[in-house]
């Protein structure tokens, strides 16, 4: 068995979809004997994990599966290796950095809590 990283992309659609387009790009680890098998498994995961629900305003919110546009074989795992990079272009850099700092602080506090349990 080999390990692969698959990018599975969903479009997030709220109500009639009359909003700024949103896409959820997920990286998933896939265990398979070959690249075609890994791609097939990633597609199955993408299709199985589409879902929809009603929000507080009773609008349908969907995670609609798009496809698997990237599949990377992990031939050798090394500490600190880069598995994904994406350039963000936020409208407000200060807000973006503040959000990242808040998420990092939450993660750190969760990890500290887990260590103390």
ZITA-V978960 format. One record per residue. N is the residue number from 1. RES is the residue in one letter. D_FIRST is the distance of its C-alpha to the first C-alpha in Angstrom with 2 decimals. Layout:
n = {N & N}
res = {RES & RES}
d_first = {D_FIRST & D_FIRST}
This chain:
n = {1 & 2 & 3 & 4 & 5 & 6 & 7 & 8 & 9 & 10 & 11 & 12 & 13 & 14 & 15 & 16 & 17 & 18 & 19 & 20 & 21 & 22 & 23 & 24 & 25 & 26 & 27 & 28 & 29 & 30 & 31 & 32 & 33 & 34 & 35 & 36 & 37 & 38 & 39 & 40 & 41 & 42 & 43 & 44 & 45 & 46 & 47 & 48 & 49 & 50 & 51 & 52 & 53 & 54 & 55 & 56 & 57 & 58 & 59 & 60 & 61 & 62 & 63 & 64 & 65 & 66 & 67 & 68 & 69 & 70 & 71 & 72 & 73 & 74 & 75 & 76 & 77 & 78 & 79 & 80 & 81 & 82 & 83 & 84 & 85 & 86 & 87 & 88 & 89 & 90 & 91 & 92 & 93 & 94 & 95 & 96 & 97 & 98 & 99 & 100 & 101 & 102 & 103 & 104 & 105 & 106 & 107 & 108 & 109 & 110 & 111 & 112 & 113 & 114 & 115 & 116 & 117}
res = {X & X & X & X & X & X & X & X & X & X & X & X & X & X & X & X & X & X & X & X & X & X & X & X & X & X & X & X & X & X & X & X & X & X & X & X & X & X & X & X & X & X & X & X & X & X & X & X & X & X & X & X & X & X & X & X & X & X & X & X & X & X & X & X & X & X & X & X & X & X & X & X & X & X & X & X & X & X & X & X & X & X & X & X & X & X & X & X & X & X & X & X & X & X & X & X & X & X & X & X & X & X & X & X & X & X & X & X & X & X & X & X & X & X & X & X & X}
d_first = {0.00 & 3.77 & 6.92 & 9.91 & 13.49 & 15.45 & 19.21 & 20.66 & 24.45 & 27.10 & 30.83 & 32.97 & 36.15 & 39.06 & 41.93 & 42.97 & 40.79 & 43.90 & 42.43 & 40.65 & 37.25 & 34.38 & 30.65 & 27.86 & 24.93 & 21.96 & 18.85 & 15.85 & 12.43 & 9.85 & 6.26 & 5.28 & 4.62 & 7.83 & 10.56 & 12.78 & 10.59 & 10.19 & 13.94 & 14.79 & 13.31 & 15.19 & 18.28 & 18.21 & 18.12 & 20.92 & 22.97 & 22.63 & 23.58 & 26.69 & 29.69 & 33.40 & 36.11 & 39.80 & 40.90 & 44.18 & 46.14 & 44.66 & 42.92 & 39.63 & 36.78 & 33.63 & 30.13 & 29.72 & 26.32 & 26.71 & 23.41 & 20.23 & 21.85 & 19.24 & 15.50 & 14.39 & 11.26 & 11.12 & 10.86 & 12.78 & 13.95 & 17.67 & 20.33 & 22.31 & 20.28 & 21.39 & 19.02 & 21.89 & 25.56 & 28.20 & 31.93 & 34.07 & 37.69 & 39.37 & 43.00 & 43.95 & 42.34 & 44.04 & 42.80 & 39.23 & 39.35 & 41.02 & 38.30 & 35.59 & 37.68 & 38.18 & 34.47 & 33.78 & 36.63 & 35.33 & 31.88 & 33.61 & 35.88 & 33.05 & 31.23 & 34.58 & 35.21 & 31.89 & 32.72 & 36.16 & 35.13}
